[in-house]
């Protein structure tokens, strides 16, 4: 019946060698992570292969679960592991538990490279359509998803699991640790909204900082303005490498612009140490529940304030007001405790499956106060025409908050 089937092939694993040759150690890892993910262990079987040509044999094992199974095979001579997790979703959706188990096992083996496959199995009324349906949580009770034709790339970087997927609707789509980041078809919704309202509101921006943004989409939008310099701080160099090779339609060569300084380091450490001052700071980060969490604190917002030039502003996204109201409320409160002027705005972003909240924070700049005529004038003066979402009328509309969003940020 219907369910989720995950497989992963891990290469050049850097984990302790015992996990590849010691059935007891491997069984303990699999048992503990299965229970931690919330799945139900009912039986197990393990077999260690004999030594071959002077090298230790691998281990094959299976955990039988009330929800279905986990199977694992190790190849010590190659530093390889194959994983297979299947869960039935007939009465309850166990997909999140299966994803958690797979993520934990991948992290334990520390592969230099990996290949993942995700197959939606069956349906109570018959076969499902062709293509791989990937689901993402909006909160613990709600999911959304897209069907992808194929995996273009799947690898574990130093910091996260990175995937590129091909969709007939979205084009190439970047996914990090199971979360959709950007796609060729819809990237303009998020990137234009993140960059242009604050940058247009600033009368003469000259320097800017982007923390995150390794796909280059925010950078490409920012460089449409007559800035003298932009610094981009990305923790994971692999994201930029993949973007350079595969996502040119998003960044359009922005990484190679002479105004850009590209640095691979921790964003919080850079902000704490820099003596530079910026007219605009953009926090183009993964969500707060990821390793970017420390960059969503009042302490970090205070550090960002300290590196702003007079009249400068910080721009960040807060999450989904409908699905994550507590997060939006708490982040807005943390920003408002630091800055005198916090202008909330929002829009629906297809790839994120929801209406999304953002904010411009400043002690002087009121991004929502500028008129339609001023926006039009500045777009003309800066010769910005290549826009798919943002325009003078949309500027004001972005800051016209629905009542449920307004209540969260008042």
ChimeraX attribute file (.defattr): number of C-alpha atoms within 10 A of each C-alpha:
attribute: neighborCount
match mode: 1-to-1
recipient: residues
	/A:1	13
	/A:2	19
	/A:3	22
	/A:4	23
	/A:5	20
	/A:6	20
	/A:7	19
	/A:8	21
	/A:9	17
	/A:10	25
	/A:11	20
	/A:12	18
	/A:13	24
	/A:14	13
	/A:15	14
	/A:16	11
	/A:17	12
	/A:18	12
	/A:19	22
	/A:20	26
	/A:21	22
	/A:22	16
	/A:23	20
	/A:24	14
	/A:25	13
	/A:26	19
	/A:27	21
	/A:28	12
	/A:29	15
	/A:30	22
	/A:31	17
	/A:32	12
	/A:33	19
	/A:34	23
	/A:35	13
	/A:36	14
	/A:37	17
	/A:38	14
	/A:39	20
	/A:40	17
	/A:41	18
	/A:42	12
	/A:43	11
	/A:44	15
	/A:45	12
	/A:46	16
	/A:47	13
	/A:48	18
	/A:49	13
	/A:50	13
	/A:51	11
	/A:52	10
	/A:53	7
	/A:54	7
	/A:55	10
	/A:56	17
	/A:57	19
	/A:58	24
	/A:59	24
	/A:60	22
	/A:61	19
	/A:62	19
	/A:63	22
	/A:64	16
	/A:65	19
	/A:66	13
	/A:67	19
	/A:68	18
	/A:69	22
	/A:70	25
	/A:71	19
	/A:72	20
	/A:73	20
	/A:74	23
	/A:75	20
	/A:76	20
	/A:77	13
	/A:78	11
	/A:79	19
	/A:80	21
	/A:81	25
	/A:82	19
	/A:83	18
	/A:84	17
	/A:85	22
	/A:86	23
	/A:87	24
	/A:88	22
	/A:89	18
	/A:90	13
	/A:91	7
	/A:92	10
	/A:93	14
	/A:94	19
	/A:95	20
	/A:96	16
	/A:97	17
	/A:98	25
	/A:99	18
	/A:100	17
	/A:101	22
	/A:102	23
	/A:103	17
	/A:104	17
	/A:105	16
	/A:106	21
	/A:107	15
	/A:108	17
	/A:109	21
	/A:110	19
	/A:111	22
	/A:112	15
	/A:113	16
	/A:114	23
	/A:115	17
	/A:116	18
	/A:117	14
	/A:118	18
	/A:119	15
	/A:120	22
	/A:121	18
	/A:122	15
	/A:123	14
	/A:124	10
	/A:125	8
	/A:126	9
	/A:127	12
	/A:128	14
	/A:129	11
	/A:130	10
	/A:131	15
	/A:132	20
	/A:133	18
	/A:134	18
	/A:135	18
	/A:136	17
	/A:137	16
	/A:138	17
	/A:139	11
	/A:140	8
	/A:141	7
	/A:142	10
	/A:143	12
	/A:144	14
	/A:145	14
	/A:146	16
	/A:147	18
	/A:148	20
	/A:149	15
	/A:150	14
	/A:151	18
	/A:152	13
	/A:153	16
	/A:154	19
	/A:155	20
	/A:156	21
	/A:157	18
	/A:158	13
	/A:159	14
	/A:160	18
	/A:161	20
	/A:162	20
	/A:163	23
	/A:164	23
	/A:165	20
	/A:166	19
	/A:167	19
	/A:168	10
	/A:169	13
	/A:170	19
	/A:171	17
	/A:172	23
	/A:173	24
	/A:174	24
	/A:175	17
	/A:176	20
	/A:177	16
	/A:178	18
	/A:179	19
	/A:180	20
	/A:181	19
	/A:182	25
	/A:183	26
	/A:184	20
	/A:185	18
	/A:186	18
	/A:187	21
	/A:188	21
	/A:189	19
	/A:190	25
	/A:191	23
	/A:192	20
	/A:193	22
	/A:194	25
	/A:195	25
	/A:196	22
	/A:197	26
	/A:198	28
	/A:199	23
	/A:200	22
	/A:201	21
	/A:202	20
	/A:203	12
	/A:204	14
	/A:205	21
	/A:206	16
	/A:207	21
	/A:208	26
	/A:209	26
	/A:210	26
	/A:211	23
	/A:212	24
	/A:213	22
	/A:214	28
	/A:215	25
	/A:216	26
	/A:217	29
	/A:218	27
	/A:219	29
	/A:220	20
	/A:221	23
	/A:222	23
	/A:223	18
	/A:224	16
	/A:225	20
	/A:226	15
	/A:227	17
	/A:228	13
	/A:229	17
	/A:230	23
	/A:231	18
	/A:232	26
	/A:233	25
	/A:234	23
	/A:235	20
	/A:236	18
	/A:237	18
	/A:238	19
	/A:239	21
	/A:240	20
	/A:241	13
	/A:242	18
	/A:243	22
	/A:244	21
	/A:245	8
	/A:246	18
	/A:247	24
	/A:248	16
	/A:249	16
	/A:250	26
	/A:251	21
	/A:252	15
	/A:253	16
	/A:254	20
	/A:255	21
	/A:256	12
	/A:257	13
	/A:258	10
	/A:259	15
	/A:260	19
	/A:261	14
	/A:262	17
	/A:263	16
	/A:264	16
	/A:265	16
	/A:266	15
	/A:267	22
	/A:268	16
	/A:269	9
	/A:270	14
	/A:271	19
	/A:272	13
	/A:273	10
	/A:274	9
	/A:275	10
	/A:276	11
	/A:277	18
	/A:278	25
	/A:279	21
	/A:280	27
	/A:281	28
	/A:282	25
	/A:283	20
	/A:284	24
	/A:285	22
	/A:286	19
	/A:287	16
	/A:288	16
	/A:289	9
	/A:290	11
	/A:291	12
	/A:292	16
	/A:293	12
	/A:294	14
	/A:295	20
	/A:296	21
	/A:297	14
	/A:298	18
	/A:299	14
	/A:300	19
	/A:301	19
	/A:302	15
	/A:303	16
	/A:304	23
	/A:305	22
	/A:306	14
	/A:307	21
	/A:308	22
	/A:309	15
	/A:310	13
	/A:311	17
	/A:312	24
	/A:313	31
	/A:314	27
	/A:315	24
	/A:316	21
	/A:317	25
	/A:318	24
	/A:319	24
	/A:320	24
	/A:321	23
	/A:322	17
	/A:323	18
	/A:324	14
	/A:325	18
	/A:326	14
	/A:327	16
	/A:328	23
	/A:329	19
	/A:330	16
	/A:331	22
	/A:332	24
	/A:333	16
	/A:334	18
	/A:335	25
	/A:336	19
	/A:337	14
	/A:338	20
	/A:339	18
	/A:340	14
	/A:341	19
	/A:342	27
	/A:343	21
	/A:344	25
	/A:345	27
	/A:346	25
	/A:347	18
	/A:348	14
	/A:349	17
	/A:350	16
	/A:351	21
	/A:352	20
	/A:353	17
	/A:354	17
	/A:355	16
	/A:356	23
	/A:357	24
	/A:358	24
	/A:359	26
	/A:360	26
	/A:361	28
	/A:362	26
	/A:363	17
	/A:364	14
	/A:365	23
	/A:366	19
	/A:367	26
	/A:368	20
	/A:369	12
	/A:370	17
	/A:371	15
	/A:372	14
	/A:373	11
	/A:374	14
	/A:375	21
	/A:376	16
	/A:377	14
	/A:378	19
	/A:379	18
	/A:380	11
	/A:381	11
	/A:382	12
	/A:383	12
	/A:384	14
	/A:385	11
	/A:386	9
	/A:387	13
	/A:388	11
	/A:389	13
	/A:390	19
	/A:391	18
	/A:392	19
	/A:393	13
	/A:394	15
	/A:395	26
	/A:396	18
	/A:397	14
	/A:398	18
	/A:399	20
	/A:400	15
	/A:401	16
	/A:402	10
	/A:403	8
	/A:404	11
	/A:405	22
	/A:406	15
	/A:407	12
	/A:408	17
	/A:409	21
	/A:410	11
